[in-house]
């Protein structure tokens, strides 16, 4: 995984964001709402992006921080998605 060096940091950001935004119960309610609505192409990617990328990373790091990280490692959206899905799975969000 191209962003492995950032894994622990981004996982920590995600845990902080979840705690700050109502806890895991709130997140799981959101996950179930998305599942029931069915408005996604890939459920795992949708939830990982919503929680890890758009929730935690963009709110804690900011857009420039995310872009800087991607430039530093020479990665693209698919690498970022891989990181986000892995974190979401480990945190048992998906």
Secondary structure, 3 states (H helix, E strand, C coil): CCCHHHHHHHHHHHHHHHHHCCHHHHHHHHHHHHHHHCCCCCHHHHHHHHHHHHHHHHHHCHHHHHHHHHHHHCCCHHHHHHHHHHHHHHCCCC
